[in-house]
């Protein structure tokens, strides 16, 4: 796995398009690339792009969102597909951004975000 934000991906590849940059980074060796931007997370895995939005109602807890996103993705990915792991990472990161500090909420709260299409 490789986790980068959009600026890092562009710097490393010279490509401004996040999907193209993630694909290029995967060519360097990692099997999966997790790319975060203010709008959400983009994952390149198994030759496909998966996206999930960040839709926080507040940015009070913005610090640490990349760590939250990546750790959620990798943890869920161990037993689930890339698309599902990306959706959960997007939802958990959405909730994390709404409050300072680490996210300690229930999984059901993240599932509600996914089910609501938020």
Buried (B, 14 or more C-beta within 10 A) or exposed (E): EBBBBBEBBBEBBEBEEBBBBBBBBBEEEBEBBBBBBEBBBBBBBEEEBBBBBBBBEEEEBBEBBBBBBBBBBBBBBEEBEBBBBBBBBBBBBBBBBBBEEEBEEEEEEBEEBBEEEB
